[in-house]
Amino acid sequence: MYIVCVTSCPVGIAHTYMAAANLEKAAKARGLEVKVETQGAQGIENEITKEDIKRADGCIIASDIRIKNNERFEPIPTLRISVSEAVKNAKAIIDELMEAIE
């Protein structure tokens, strides 16, 4: 299984990157292939491509603000959560997405 994630917080510094790291770690622990895009103070990093979206089985958007290019995720099952949820409960979030798409 392959999932994509986007993380973004209002300031675009700490929580954006903590959420990204936690989601990536939790996904890999479950044996998933994962790509995490951050939309932080540095702009978009590790951008999810059209090819990534075509391959993806699901998506997690962990954001407290409107992310850039949101519409590109419409074709795939998407779970939208707050950044703090991803920081605190990444494993549960990954499990929830997997239950929804399996």
Buried (B, 14 or more C-beta within 10 A) or exposed (E): BEBBBBBBBEEBEEBBBBBBBBBBBBBEEBEBEBBBBBBBEEEBEEBBEEEBBEBBBBBBBBBBEEBEEEEBBEEBBBBBBBBBBBBEBBBEBBEBBBEEBE
